[in-house]
Each structure stands twice: as C-alpha cells, then as structure tokens.
Amino acid sequence: MKLYFSPGACSFSPHIVLYELGLPFDSEKVDLGAKKTKSGADYRAINPKGAVPALQLDDGQVLTEGAAIVQYLADRKPESKLAPAAGTMERYRLQEWLNYIASDFHKAFSPLFNLKMPDEGKQMAKDLIATRLDYFGKALEKRQYLMGDTFTVADAYLFTILTWAAGMKFDLSKWPAVQAYYERVGARPGVKAAQQAEALAKAA
C-alpha cells in the first residue's frame, strides 16, 4: 500500500492509523498547490479530486476519502479493534462519529484556510468551531475515547482536526475534557510515529 499525504493535512488521520496497526506501507508527500507528488508525478492522475489522502492498494486500485480509508485499514487487521465489526450497531456508531467529524467539524475550518475570507467570515467560522468543541467536550466528559474506553479510527480523525484547532490558537483548556483527550491521544506511540514521519517529510 502507498499513502499519498501532505504534512499536517487531514491525511494525518490514516497516517496515524497505519502506524497504530503496524501495517507495512509506503508513503509519498504531495504538493497540494502544484498537484505534484514528491517524485514529480501528476497527482491528479492518481486522484482526480486533487485532495489528500489517497491510498493506493496492492492491486493498483486507489481509495480516497479519509473516513473510507481508515475503515478499510482497520478491517485489514480486525483484532486491533480500531473499528467494530461490520454490521454491528457499534460500527454504525463509529460511522456516525466519522461523518460528524467530516461534515460538521472538519469543514468548519475551511474559511480559516481561505486567504480571501474577510475577518467577519473567519469569526463566524471560529464561533461555529467553538460550538462543535462544546459538543465534543460533553461527549468526552466520561469517556477516554469517542467510542468509550477503546481507541478507534474516529479518534485518529478527531485528533487530526484538533491539531488544526491548537495550531490556530484555540484555547482547548476552555474544554477540559477535550484538552485531556488531546493530550491522551497525542501520547500514543502510533500518533507520535506519524507526527515524526510528517515532520521529517515536511523538512525534506
């Protein structure tokens, strides 16, 4: 397998999952502005959407969309418990979290990455993000992770987006349960390994 990623982007989520699972994989950095891979390939020929992540499978197929990729990876090693078994109510709860993170939390950051967005629009985005953090804060008050006591692929995704919030100077201490969760997930060896890999790729 090969993961196409951009350091610090939402592709960090499957990067974490790959290290958590201990699966063998290759990776290649993508310049999202130029739509080129580090080796000089046209990234749109690999993923016509032009976005990361993309996962090239051993049979040559390419899977896109982070929420789909992390579930595919978890199912390669079900004993890891990074995703509940397909067809169970717990699996649908996992998908519920992944969809909420993707549609309501991840996308809320889009205006903050838009250099042409006026300050008023950015403030509206920040206010919306704060309401999402309120929700996560309540959900995590009595849980170690989103699904309870077990780390899942949904936590890899949420942690990824929380890194954006921290980088944009959101004071996570306003949401103590979120702050504690962010520190707890950040201490995991798989997360640290992915962080190191992306830092090295960014510096290269």
C-alpha positions, 0 to 999 in steps of 0.5 A: 500500500502507498499513502499519498499525504501532505504534512499536517493535512487531514491525511494525518488521520490514516497516517496515524492509523497505519502506524497504530496497526503496524501495517507495512506501507509506503508513503509519498508527500504531495504538493497540494498547490502544484498537484505534484507528488514528491517524485514529480508525478501528476497527482491528479492522475492518481486522484482526480479530486486533487485532495489528500489522502489517497491510498493506493492498494496492492492491486493498483486500485486507489481509495480516497476519502479519509473516513473510507480509508481508515475503515478499510485499514482497520478491517485489514487487521480486525483484532486491533479493534480500531473499528467494530465489526461490520454490521454491528450497531457499534460500527454504525456508531463509529460511522456516525462519529466519522461523518460528524467529524467530516461534515460538521467539524472538519469543514468548519475550518475551511474559511480559516484556510481561505486567504480571501475570507474577510475577518467577519467570515473567519469569526463566524467560522471560529464561533461555529468551531467553538460550538462543535468543541462544546459538543465534543467536550460533553461527549468526552466528559466520561469517556477516554475515547469517542467510542468509550474506553477503546481507541478507534479510527474516529479518534485518529480523525478527531485528533487530526482536526484538533491539531488544526484547532491548537495550531490556530490558537484555540484555547482547548483548556476552555474544554477540559475534557477535550484538552485531556483527550488531546493530550491522551491521544497525542501520547500514543506511540502510533500518533507520535510515529506519524507526527515524526514521519510528517515532520521529517517529510515536511523538512525534506 
